[in-house]
Structure formats: C-alpha cells, structure tokens
Amino acid sequence: MNLQKIDTCLNADSVEFCPYEGLQQFLLCGTYKLEESTKLNSAECESSSELKEDVLEDKHSSTLCSSQKRNGGIILYKLIQDAVCRPSLDKCLSLDICGVLDIKWPNSPIENEAVFGLVNAEGYIQVLNLNPEDNSIETLAMCELSPSSLGLSLGWSAHKKLVTASDSHGNISIYQIDKEMSQVSKWKAHEYEAWITAFDHFNPDIVYTGGDDAKFKAWDVRDLTHPTFCSKRHSMGVCSIQSHPVNEHIVATGSYDENLIIWDNRQWKPLDSIALGGGIWRIKWDPFFGTSILTATMYNGAHIIDCREIGKNSLSISVEYQDHNLAYGADWCRLKTEGKTAIVSTCSFYDHSLHLWKWNFE
C-alpha cells in the first residue's frame, strides 16, 4: 500500500533508515544531479571507458571529466506515526553535497554518536553525525578515495569501527574510524568500476566486492594479494551484495543481468536464484526475520522476494512496486508496527521521488 510520494527535487538514488534504538524514525535520502550545461564533448575531456547505459547518468557518460558540475546532497526525514493518521515522512533538513551515490549507517552507534557514512561524486568518503536533539548534521571526517574518481558504495563492519568503500577506478579502501578517519588498506579489486563493497556480517576479516567486470569476489583483509573467492556466475556487472542478518553462511548478490543469487559461503555455490526483470541495484534482507529481500530493481521498480525456503528453487516475488522510472534506493524501517506490517521506503531517480509504502508479512 502506497503511503506517500515526495518530490526530492534532485535525482534520488539512496534511502537509509536509521537502525539505532530510539532513532529508527529517521530516514536519509541521497540525491545527485549532473548539470547538463556543464557536459563537454569527448574531445574536451580525457577518454574514459563506456559504462552501462542503465547506471547513474554521470557514471555512464563517455564525456565525463573533472570540470563537470555535480549537485546533490542528503535530505533528513522523520517518520510520523500516530493512531489517527497513517505513517508519513516529515522533512527535517537538507544538506548540500556535490552528489551522493551511497549512504550507510553502522549497525550500532559509534562512541554513542549517531554516525553514518556516505560516498560522493567527487570521490570522497565522509563520516557524519546526526544530532537528534535539533535534527542537525555535522561532518566528522572526510578522505579522498582515489584521484578523479567517483565514490560508488560503502559498507560498515558489524564488529569493528571499520568502513569499506569502492570507487569508479575499481579500488577498494578500508578506513578505521576513531577520533579521526585513517586508511588501513587499499587495493585494486576490479578491472573496471567497483560498484559495491560490503563486510561480511559475521566475519570482520571478510570483505565482498562486485564490479563492472561481472565478478563477485570475497577478500580476507589479512592478505589482500588474491581474493579468497571469485565468481563470474553473473553475466553482467555485480552491483549489490549483502550477507544474511541471521544465517552466517548466506550471502545475496544482484547484477545488471537482472538475477538475484543466494550463495552458501562455505562452499561458494549458488543455492537459489530468481530473475526480476531489471538490474538489481540494492539488496536489503528484512531486519525482522531474514526471510525476505527488498530490492531496488532499476527499470523494473522495487520487489520483495520470499526467501523462506532457500535451496528449494522456491524464491518467489511477494510484491512488485512499480511506481518508479529508475529505482536505486530501498530500505526497511525498523520501527515496530501493528501486526506483521513492515514500512518500506524506495526512491526513483529520473522523476526525483521518494516513496513510503507498507507491506504485510504473511
């Protein structure tokens, strides 16, 4: 059921509900816009590889160069729920940043602060803090990923104060977050764009990466000379990865090839898969039972997948939410609701819209 549709003004590409107890009503939306007037022809820029036509417009332009102007930022919303009105999002703050391509909260606060991270279109990773008392946001630290790159994704360790980030040059960087942010590792993980990186939820030494080279890789951060696992099971770029929140052996991946694959990381074999009819830019296991996956399925809207019987060729679509022209962001709200109802937010890029909707678990 659709609850609300909001015009974000600039193109929306990421949505993330805060997971922290007492702050789960807060939602961050990332926006991004490459100004048309600043696009130059290919003769005016250094050559760059042709990227996929169905990714953020700045990433697939063969006219990309450093002088292009990128607008965007983050918008902070607060979910309002009461017994009379249906749930809705109230805008609290808008913060200008050159263009945000990914936002992630750690699983728990860092030093009792409501910290989150983002990567931007100028190739930086930023760590910021939300002050819920006055709904303000301040930047705590910022580091450049790679010169002349785009920051593409980031993911937090569930066990250590570490964050991994990927960039458009195929590099992966890991940072320690203490009073300051310091780089502890950096390596070339993929030949082309490294669309996605994520820590394993249970093993803090394992980092997953996916690239435009169609490779899904696992790395042990104690020895980064070679990946511990590499697969080309996907036929196109790997752009989403998330390990299961409860089962330590399960990992899900999504790709431009439109297939969602569930893996067993003990033997690294696919357990199940389903075709969703669109590139799978985001994967989010439900935080309640771990029996469903929410996806942002690019040109085919958003989906919720029934994963209760993995390994029995029984993955099925529970919900198709089609009111998007290009879905890049998706997340579950962790606030408790009546019965088995989940509140979900997704966003659509070209029509710059943020959606709030709900779904009933069976």
SULHUMO-V452619 format. One line per field, one symbol per residue. ss: DSSP state (h for helix, s for strand, l for the rest). psi: psi as a letter, one per 40 degrees, with the letter a starting at -180 (. if undefined). Layout:
ss: ???
psi: ???
This chain:
ss: lsssssslllsssssssllllllllssssssssslhhhlllhhhlllllllllllllllllllllllllssssssssssslllllllssssssssslllssssssllllsllsssssssslllssssssssllllsssssssssllllllsssssslllllsssssslllssssssslllsssssssslllllllssssllllllssssslllllsssssllslllllsssllllllssssssllllllsssssslllssssssllllsssssssllllllssssllllllssssslslllssssslllllllllsssssslllllssssssllllllllssssssssllllssssssssll
psi: hhdihhhedihheihhihehheeeehhhhhihhhhdeehiideeiiiiihiiefihdddehefhieeihhiaaihhihhhhiediiiihhhdihhhidhheiihiidiihffigiiiiiieefihihihhhedefihihdihihcihfihhdiiiiiedigihiiiieeeihihihhbdihhhdihihdidahgdiiiihddheehhiiiieeehhihiheegediieihifdieahhehhhiiedheehhiiiieeehhhhihedefihdiiiheeihgdihhihedefeihhihfbefaiihhhfdgheefehihdhhhefieghdiiihheihihafhhhihiihcdegihhhiiihi.
